[in-house]
Amino acid sequence: MRVSLSELLDHAEAATREAWHAIVGPVTIVDNRSQILLAYVSVAMEHQEAIVLLARQRLYGSALALVRSVYEILYRAAWIYSCAKPDDVTRIWEGRFDFPKMGDIVAAIDATSDTDFFQRFKALSWRDQNDFTHTGRLQIHSRFSGGELESRYPDEMIMAQVSSATMAAILVAVLLLKTHGRIPEGERMERLLVSFAPSDFERLNSDYAESH
């Protein structure tokens, strides 16, 4: 059944609340790794909530500009979860660590599970995210209606980006939950992903569940 933009925003807001409920309270900071991941979740969820709020106010350009930030958090969180050595984590916490390039980050994450999930995830979304964040063609063209300076972001564009950002934020929450051994809650959050997945992401979600 086709949903409206308003309905999707309601669903995204509800998903954020559900993720917060799964995290707040039972999660205990055990080391720098879990503390960094908890901070990442907090920021990713805040960005996702801001995207929804901005979209409700029809401030679409600003909403879309935030989507890449959520994905940057996701890729760094997954790298810390899967690849970072204890010394790396310490240097990240102390602000003395230079992360690899994003392409190298997603390749390294995938290498730990013998999949290409994160590389495909990035390939499907990164170019558009950069466009919106850096005011590229998609942002520029969406500011005009005919010859007039009047925003005309299609609902489908907004919905795709809101869904994508919500998926990324939920995945950061999943990583935090799994770090703390809370597998059932993490799996429950993973099941939420399906409700936000456009057709291009549906097979990716299935691959992620099988490999993680």
Summary of the structure (lengths in Angstrom):
residues: 212
radius of gyration: 17.2
end to end distance: 29.4
largest distance: 57.1
contacts: 662
relative contact order: 0.17
helix: 75%
strand: 2%
